[in-house]
Amino acid sequence: MSHSVKYTDEFKTEAVKLVTQHGYTVIKASQHLGIGKSTLGTWLKRHRSIKEGTLNETDQDKLRRLEKENKELKMERDILKEAAVYFAVESKKSTRS
């Protein structure tokens, strides 16, 4: 499983500025910062939606909470999938005895 890194809001803001204010491409900025281009793309998308005024502060908080919950649920699902495979293999071993 991959581990997730928690980036500060300041880091995210500066990363977005590389693209929006300093003319970096998403690929160049993500390489420069050592982050995934999809990660930076997500931050840019959020920045643009906030800038356009489509999300108020309450909606932003709700979005962050739901994104965190979604990530946790995906992790739990992956663990359950691995456990199901493990127990299926163990079950087959015990029936062969």
ABEGO torsion letter per residue (X at the ends): XBBBBBBBAAAAAAAAAAAAAAGBBAAAAAAAAGBBAAAAAAAAAAAAAAAAGABBAAAAAAAAAAAAAAAAAAAAAAAAAAAAAAAAAAAAAAAAX
